[in-house]
Amino acid sequence: MTPAAPLHVVVMGVSGTGKSTVGALLAADLGVTLVEGDSYHPAANIAKMSSGTPLTDEDRMPWLRALAQVTRDRHAEGLSTVLTCSALRRCYRDVLREGVPGTESFFVHLHADFAVLERRMREREHFMPPSLLRSQFDTLEPLEDDERGVVVDVAAPLSEVMARARAALGVTAG
């Protein structure tokens, strides 16, 4: 189901929530391009995180602006996107919303308890070490009432996670 008007879905959350998996499935459902936010990180950010050092706002802003530009360009072409990005703070989400009408951005906030996500992170290979999970939880600002989106508990099986995300977006499985 391709949206009638451009829709920009940001699949957000701390590391280990399954943003890439859920994002890919939602993009397939919607028949739109998946933009994997991690692939836009500059090498310096990846090196910093790989060494166990959390990113600062100054580190994140150029990355967030690059992601916003991708969305802005696709929106100008009349195209929708599903973007994976931690989008931990309101000000980060505000940057991601720049360039597209507010009603055309929707956040799917994937969430679970710290212990669940720490276990997942220890079981996978990724540049983000489990030692940085606490800093992400400390940075996380939940979606506010004026932000279009839904919070989905990813401790549930993937089928339930996808059912909740799809229902919030009003789409069916592709």
N, C-alpha and C positions, 0 to 999 in steps of 0.2 A: 504494500500500500504506500505509494508515494504521496506525501502531503500535497494538498492543493496549493498552498502558499508555502514559501520557504519556512522551515522549522529548524531550529538549531538546538539540539539536545546535547547537554553536557552531562556525561556520566562521571560523577565526582565521588570523592571519598579519600580516606587515608590509604596508604599502601596496603596491599593484601586483600582488598575488598572485592577484587574481580572486575575492575573497571574495563580492562581489555576484553574479557570474555563477554560481559554483558553488553558493552559497546558494540562489539562485532555482531552479536545476535540482533540487537536493536537496529543497527544499520541495515542488516539483511532484511529484517521485517519491513522496514520503511523503504527499502530499495534506494538507499542513499550512501554516500561516501562516508567511511569511517576515517576520522583524523585521529591518529594515535599521538596524544600529547607528548609522551615521553620521547618520541622521535624528533621533536623540535628542541629538546634541551641542548644548550651548547655543551661542548666537551668539558668546559670548566665546571659546569653544574654537576655533570655526571661524575667527574673526578672527585668533587667535593663530597657528594653523597656517598660514593663508593668508599671513601676514606672514613665515613662515619660522622661527617660534619653536616649538620642541618643547613639548609639554604636560608638565606636572609631574604627580606623583602627586596633588597637591591638585586640579589641574584635572580629572584623570580620574575621581576617586572619585565625585563626584555623578553623572556620566554612567554609570559602571558600576553604581552603585546603582539608577539609573532602569531600566537594562536588566535587572538582576536582579529588579526589581519586576514588570516586564512578564512575565518568565518565571514568577515566583512566582504572579502572578494567573492566567495561562493554566494553570499546573499545577493550581491549586486548582479550576479549572473542568474538569479532566480533559482538557485540550487540550495537544497537542505544539507545539513551535516549532522553526524553524531561525533562528538568530540570527547575523548577521554582526557581528563585533567583532574588533579587533586582538588583544585578550587577550594582550598581549606578556609579561606577568610572571605568575608563579605566584600572587602575591597578588591580581592582577586576576581571574584565573580562579577563585580562591577566592570572591571577591565574587559572581561570576556564578553559582556553584554554590549560593549561599545560598538557602534557601527551597525547594529541591527535593532529593529524596534523591540522594546521590552517584551511585548506579547509574543514574540517569535523565538524567545529563548526559554528553555525548559530544563531544569536541573533534576537529574535522577541521582539522589544522594545515597550511595551504598554505605551501609553502616553495620557494625557488629561489635561485640565486646572485645576489649583489648586482648584477652587470652586467646580467643578464636583466631584473630588476625595474626597474632604473634606466631602461633602454631603454623598457620598457612605460610607465613613468610619464611619460616625455617625449613619448610618443605619444598621451596621453589628456588630457582636461580633467577636473580634480578640484581641490578646494580644497587638497589636500595637495601641496605642491611637491616635486619630486624632491630638493631640497636637504635634506629632512628624513629621507630614507630611511636614511642612515647612523645617525642617532640612534635610529631604530626597530630596526635591526640590533643596535646597542649595548645597547638595552634588552631585547631578546628573550631570554626564558628558555625553553628547549625544554620540552616536556611531560615530566613526571617519570614514573617507573615506576608510581606509584600513581594517575596521572590517566588515566581512560578516554579513549582517542583513537587517532588515526593521523596520521602525517606523510605528506603527499602532495607529490611534486615537481611543481610546476606548469610546469616547463620543457618537460614532455611535452605532446603535443596534448591539447586539452580532452576528447576522447573517452577517453583513457587516464586523465586526472585523475579524471573522473567514474566510470570503471570501478573505480578504486582506492577512491574514497570510498564508492561504493555497496557494494562488497564488504565494506568495514570495517563498514558499517551493516547489512549483510544485506538490502539492498533491490535491486529491479530497476527499470529505467527505467520512468517513468510514461508 
